[in-house]
């Protein structure tokens, strides 16, 4: 058995089913071993190493297991980095296995020689090692798998090409040899009783309790609902926690932050007590003013507590077990005025979203595109949004219910993961429909090539439905709006303008299906066609770039300031101002509760 054979055997023993990868001569030994191992674990060939990393991230996010990706030395290892940083910043377990030049060539400025230990020391800061002798291998690989899973982070194993070809030799029961073992420990840490009591005192003393939940609370849905019911609280969700609670619960206000809802903004503005569970939401300006609210935080990672806000009590522990121990200490609030206010605000917000979706645009309002999907979304769907203005509509217009899962690049906010995320999701759940909502910039950057990957593998999925919805507005829209609102600058066309591609036609050329939508009346039929198709489907929605992603806290003064910058020379200035006014005015129409 060669070292490369043992790598795959050990991955099988760790129950790794897929490795998302791209070949190269730095991992030729591993590729030969895959041939001898009858392709176990499965080698899933992406079109680019960055996409392989994103697919591993998508697999990990939607399966709850560790994603594994592999790449060759030098450029291949470099290409993995963006996807690996996406995993690290969103606390997703991913192991990268990368090749390296032969040991005899190291230090000789050899072709594709890159100091990978230095390159990876940040992205894989928890564990990054190079295997230089066969007996080192089991310990390094086992620790990489274990650290990634238990610390929810990125780890890396670097294997020089010549080491891959050596005969495998297990570590001996000897000095300076390190045997290893398989298996992940299961543990659920809980805070000490004294801290739980202090937290309960803070929460019991509040009259207007707000909760903020993130992805760390995903397994604690029943407990979060129970605490919200006892405390008469409203619950906002960080974007990575969008699928923690169903949006059909009346006290759930939806997302928070720049991409969030006005109901979440109002709840944080007016609360006197804050409970944060499993979230490191970074934008403090969307939390209560300092000194306004007493606050309690629950997080599994002791290094993440006390961030963002002056928390009075920090509870380090598993969300489920901590909330279960907290519940008996809480007093049920009899006055439900606050929760009723939160519910009314949330209901009003969804009415505003309905009206904003119905605002006319040229040719199609992107809010209408995503809002239409809301009613059609299968209850077991997996949804990924790309970064950019698409994330605004994903965050605000989709109400998750049932078993719907969703994610996006939350902290890195990188362009391009939408399509590879759903590819990874389909390998995790081949029996569930997957939907990617992406902008035309992200589609041109990464999505088009990965349609090749979709076409290659979709017949192996028991449910072939994978829908890519492209919001095609010929504009790098999020940056355009940020320039208008934050820099006071009109659109700079040489950097922002995108060519119009026929995305559905390209999909059909690859053996997939698709349709181009240029009229509002064709939006719903296109979604229905895609969600019942017998193969992956691309919808090319021609949307209006002038529809503004207005933050929930935007005032009329801010709207006017953005309009003034547009009028100083924006190429689309008339429609931009018109669409901005039409969108904002929906919050003030009769029936909205605000005059």
N, C-alpha and C positions, 0 to 999 in steps of 0.2 A: 504493500500500500504506500502510495506516495503522499506527501504532505497535502497536495491538492485533493486527493481522494478523501483524506481524513477531514479536511475542512467541510466538504459536503456531507460526509457521514455525521459529523458533529452537529451541523445545522439540522439534519433530519432528526437527530436525537432531541434537539431543542424544538421539534415540531414546526420548523420553518417550512412553509408550503411554497412560497414564491420568493424569488430574488429578482428585483427589477434592475436591469443592467444594460450595458452596451459593451460589445467586445473590443479588444485591443491586445496588442502583443504583450503588454505588461501582465496580462492574466491568461496567457495562452495555456499555461499549465492547468489552471482552473477550468478553462473551456474544454480541454481534453478530458479532464475528470468528469465533467458534466456528461460527455459522451459515454464514458464508461459506467456512469451512474444512472443511465436511462432517463436523463433529464429530471432527476429528483435531488433537491427541490426544483420546481419549475423555473427555468430561465425565461423571464418575460422581457422581450427585446423592445426597448423604447427607441425613439429616433435620435435621442440626444441624452447625454448623461444627466443634465439638469432635469430632464423629464423623468428619468429613472428615479431620481431622488424624490421628485414631487409625487410620483406614483407610489413610492414607498411611504411617503407621508400620508397620502390619501388612504392607502391601505390601513395604516396604523390608526389614523383618526377614526375611521369608520368600522374597524374590526375590534379595536381595543387591544390588539396584539402588537408585537414589535415588528416594524417594517425593516426589510433588509435590502440594500442596494449594493451594486458592485460596479467597478470601473477600472480601466487600465491606469497605468502610471502617467505622470506628467499632465498633459491636457485633459485626460479623462477624469483624473482626480480633481483637477481644478474646476471642471464643469460641474461636478457634484455639489460644489460649495453652496450655491444659492439655495438649492432645495434643502440642504442640510441645515443651513441657518434658519430656514422657515420652520423646520422641525424643532430646532433648539429653542427658538423664541416663543413657539407655541406649546412647548413642553410635551413633545411627542416622541415616543421611543423609536429611534431608528439606528441601525448598525450599518456602517459603511465598510465594505471590504474592498481595498484598493491595492493594485499592483505597484511595484517599484522596480527600478532597474536592478540588474544583478549586483550582488554585494561587491564583486571584484571591480565594478565600474564606478562605485560610489566615490565621490570626491574628485572625479576626473573630468568634470564638465561634460558628461556623456549625454548623448541624445535623450531628450525627454527626462533628464535627471532634474528633479525638483525636490527640495528639502521638505518632504511631506510631513514629517514630525513637527516642523516649525509652522508649516502652512495650516495644519489641522489643530494646532494646540489651543486655539480659541473655540472653534466650532465644536470640537470634541474634547473640551477642557476637562470633563469628568473622567474620561478614559480614552487614551490614544497610545497605541503601542505598535512597534514593528517587530515582527517575528524574524529572528535571525538564525535560529536552530530549531529542528523539528520538535524537540522535547518541550519547547516553550509554548507550543501551539495550544494545547487544550486549556491551559490556564488563561491565556490571553483571550481566546474566543469565548470561553465561559464567562469571564468577567465582563467582556464587552456586551454580551447578551443580558447578563444580570444587572449591570449598572444602567444600561439603557432602559430596561423595563422598570426597575425600582425607583430610579431617579427621574424617569420620564425625560430623557435627554438623548443627545447624539453621542455615539461612541464610534471609534474607528480602529480597524485592524489593517495594518500595512504588511504585505507579504511580498518580498522581492521575488522576481521571476525565477531565479535559480533555486530559491528555497522551495518554491512550489513543486519543483521536480525532484527534490530529495526524497529518499525513502523515509517514511514516517517512523519515528522512534518515540515511544511513550516515555514520559518522565519516570525516573526510577525512584525507589525509596532510598534516597541518598542526599548527601549534603549539597545544597544549592540547586536542588531539583524541586519543582513545585507541581505536584499532582493537583487535579481539580475534579469537580463533580458537577452534575447537572441539577437543574431545578431552581424554581423561584420561590422565595419565602413569601408567605401571605401574612400580612399584618395589618392591623387597623389601630393606629395609635390614638389615644384619647387624652384630653387635657386632665390636669389634676382637679379634684373636686372643688378646691378653693377657687380656682379660676372660673369654673362653670357657675359657681354661685355668684361670683362678682358679675359675670356676664348677664345672668338672669336678673340681677338687681337693676342693671342699667336698662335692660329691655322692658322690665316690668314698670319702670318709672316713666317710660315714654308714653305720650298720648298720640303721637303721629309717627308710627314706625314705618320705615322704608327698608326694603331688602334689595340687595344687588347680588345676583348669582352668576357664576361663571362656569366654565367647563368642569371645574373641580367639584361641582355639585351635581353632575349628570346622574350619578348613581343614587342620588339622595332625593329623587323627585317626591316620593311619598312624605318624607320627613320635612322637606321644604314646604310642601302644601300644608302640612299639619301646623308648622310654626306660623305660617302666614295666617291661618285660620284662628289660631289662639290669640295672636297679637293684633288681629285686625289690620294687617299690614298690606301694602302694595308691593309688588315684586317687579323690578326691572331686570333685564338680562344683558350682560356683556355679549358682544357679537359672537365670541366663541362659545357662549352658553345659550345661544338662541334656541337650541333644541332641549334645554333642561326642563322647561315647563311648557305645556301647550298654551298657545295664545288664546284659546277659547275660554280659559279661566278669566272671569271678569276683572279680577284685581291685578292681572298681569299687564304691565304697561308697554311691553315690547323692549326694543333695543334702547341703549343709552349712548350718548356721545354725539359726535358730529353727524353720524349716520343714524342717530336714534330718533325717538318719537318725542313729540311735545309733552305727552302724558308722563314720560319718564323724567323729562326736564322739570316739569312742574312738581312732580312728587319729590325730587331731590331738593328743589328750591324751598319747599314748604314743610318738610319733615323736621321732627325734633330728635329722632333717634334713627340710627343706621346700623343694619346688620349685613355684613358682606360675607358671602359663603363661596369659597373656591374661585375667587377672581382676583387678578392683579390689574384690573382696569386702570390704565395709566393717566387718563385725562382728568386731573383733579378739578378743573373748572366746571365739570358736570356733576361733581359731588356737592353735598351741602357746603355752604360757606364755613370756613374754619370757626369753631366756637358756637355755631348754630345747633349742631347735632352731637349728642353723645353717640359713640360708635363702638361696635364690637366686630372683630374679624375672626373668621374661621378659615384656616388653610393647613394643608398637609405639610407644606414645606416651611420649616422655621425661618429660612432665609428670606421668605416672601412676606412675612407678617410685618405690620407696622409701616408698610409703604403707603404712599399716596395721601394719607389722611392721618390726623392725630387720634388714632384709636385709643380708647380708654382701656379696653381689654382685648388682648390677642390670645386666641385659642388655637394651639397647634394640635391638629388631629384630623382623622378621617372624617369627612363631612357626615356620612351616615351615622357613625357611632357617636360623634360629638352632638349632633342634633338630637339623637335618641336620648342621650343623657341630659340634654338641656330641657327637653319638653316637660318633664315632671316638675321642673323648677319654675316654669312660666305661669303667670296668672292670666286667665282668659279675660280679655277686655270686653266689657259689656257695652261700651259706647262705640258704635260702628260708624259714626259720622265721618271719620277720616277715611276709612276703607271705602265708604260709599262715594266720597269725593273722588278718590283715586279711580274707582270704577267708572264714574261719570266722565272723568277726563279721558280715560282710555276709550270708552265708547265713542266720545266725540271725536277723538283722533282718527278712529277707523272711518267715521263719516267723512272727515276731511280728506283722508286718503282716497275714498271712493270718488269724491268730487274732483280731486286733483287728477285722478286717473281719467276722468271724463272730459278734462279740458282739451279742447281741440289743439292739434299741432300739425306740423308739416314735415314729413307726411304722416308719421305715427308717433304718438306720445309714448315714450319708453315706460312711463309709469303705468300706462294702460296695458302694455305688454305683460308686465310682471303681475299687476293686479288681476288680470284675467287668469293667469296661472293659479292664483290663490285658491279659487273655487274648484279648480280641476286637479289640484295636487293629490296624487295617490297617497293614501295614509301610510304606506310603507316606503315612500320615496326617499331617496338620498339626493340632497341638493348641494351643489358647490357653486359659490360665486367667485368670480375673479375680482381683482382689485380694480378701482376706478369707479366711475359713476354707476356701474352695474351693481356695486356693493350697496349703494344707497337704496336702490329699489328692492334689492334682496332683503335688506334690513327692515325696511318700512312697510312693504306691501305683502310679504308672504307671512301668513299666519300658520305656524306649525301646529299640527294636531296628530293624534294617533301615534304611530311609530316613526314619523318623519325625522330624519337626521339631516343636519346641515353644517357646513363649515366653509371657511375661507382662510386666506393668509392673514391672521389676526394681528400679529405684532410686527412682523417684517413688512406686511402689506406689499408684497412683491407682485409684479405683473406676471401672469402666465400660468398659475397653478390650476385654474378652473378645469380644463379638459383633463390633464393628467390626474388630478384628484379623483374625478369620477371613474377614470380607468382603474385606479387603485381600488376604488370602492366596489367596482364590479367584480374584481377578483376576490374581495372580501365577502361580497354578498351577490353572487351571480344570479340569484332568484329575485332581486329587487330592482325596480326601475331607478335610473340615475339621471339627473338633470344638471347641466352646467349652464350658468348664465354668465356670459362673457361679453366684453366690449370688442369692437373690431380691432383695436390696437393689440389686445392680448391674443386675439385669434390669429392675427398676422404674425405676432411674435413667436407663439408656441403652438397654438391650437391646430393650425392647418396640418403641420407635419404629424401631430399625434393622431389625426384622423386615420393615418396609415396604420398606426398601432391598433386603433379601434377596429378597422376593417380586417386586420389580421386575426384578431382574437374573438370577435363577438359571437361567432358560431359555437364557441365553447361555453357560453353563458346560458343557463337554463331560461332566463328571461332576457331577450336580446335588446330590450329597450334602453337606449342611452341617447338622451336628447341634448343637443348643443344649441342653445339659443344665443344668436349673435346680435347684439344691439349695434347695428351698423349705422353710425352717424357721421362717418368720414372725419372724425375728430378725436384727438386724445383728450376726452371731454373733461375728466376730473381735473387735470392740470390746467386746462383752459379756464375752468371756473375758479380754481384756486388763484390763478394769476389775476383774474378780474376782481375777486373779492379781497384777496390779501395783499396783492402788489399794486392794486389800482391800475393795472395795465390791460389794454385790449388784447384780443387774441393775436398771437404771433403765428401767422399762417405757415411760414416755412418749417416751423417745428411741430405744429399741431395738426396740420391737414394730412389726412390719410387717403390713399387711393381706394376706390370702390371695387371690391372683388365680389364675384358671384359665388358666395360661400356654399349655397345649396347645390349649384351646378358642380362645384369641385367635389362635394360629397358624393354626388351621383356618379361622377367619373371614377370614384374609388369603390364603387359597388354598394354604397350606402344610399340613403334616400334624403330628400330635403325639399324645401319650398322657399321661395322668396315672397315676403309680405310687404306690400307698399300701401295698403289701405286698411284703416281701422276695422272695417267689417270682416276682414280676412284673418284677424288675429286669433279669435277663438277657434275657428275651424282648423287653423294651422296647429294650434296646441293639441286639439283633439286628434288630428291625424298623426302627429308625432307620438302621442302617448298610447296609440293603439297600433303602431307600426310593427312590422315583423323584423325590423333591423334598426340599427342606430340611425338617427334622423337629425339633420341640421336645419334649423329655421333661421333664415336671413331676414331679420326684421329691420326695415329701413326706418330708423327713428330720427327724431328731431334733436339736433345738438343744442338748441336754444332752451330746452326745458331745464330749469335750474335745480340742482340738488341742494335746496335751501335747508340749512341747519335748523333744528327745532327751536333754537333760541333766537333766531334772526329777528331783528326789529325792522320797522319800516325805515329807520335812519340807515341801517346797514344795507337794506335793499337799495335805497336811493344812492348810497355811496358806490355800490357796485355798478348801478346803472350809469352813474356819472362817468366812471372809468370806461365803460363800454362805449358811451357816446363820444368819447375822445378819439374814436377811430376804429372801433371793432368792425370787422367786415360784415357781421351779422347783427348789427346793433339794434335795428328796429324790432326784429323778432325776439331778440334776447330780452329786451326791456318788456315787451308785450307778454312773453311767456312768464317772466319773473313776477310781474304784477298779477297775472291770472292765477298763478300757483299760490302766491301768498294770500290773495284775497279770499281763497276758499276757507281759511281759518276764521274769517270774520263775517261770513254770510249768515243770514237768519237760520236758526236751527242749530248753529254751532255752539251756542252758549256764550259767544263773545261778540260784542258789538263794536 
